[in-house]
């Protein structure tokens, strides 16, 4: 049974792009592990004042997380 994990963080003002770049690298490396079935970054809609950024990772099963 697949396991989904979501983590969100509130980003310091002016650090949004730095975190997004780091998350892109992290998500890319995620697929080097065979137990990862999916990974995505979640950001606020354009025009939103929210500084929250999240990641969603899907693992093959609980043992892989």
Secondary structure, DSSP 8 states (H G I E B T S, - for coil): --EEEEEEEE--TT-HHHHHHHHHHHHHHHTTSTTEEEEEEE---TT----EEEEEEEESSGGG-
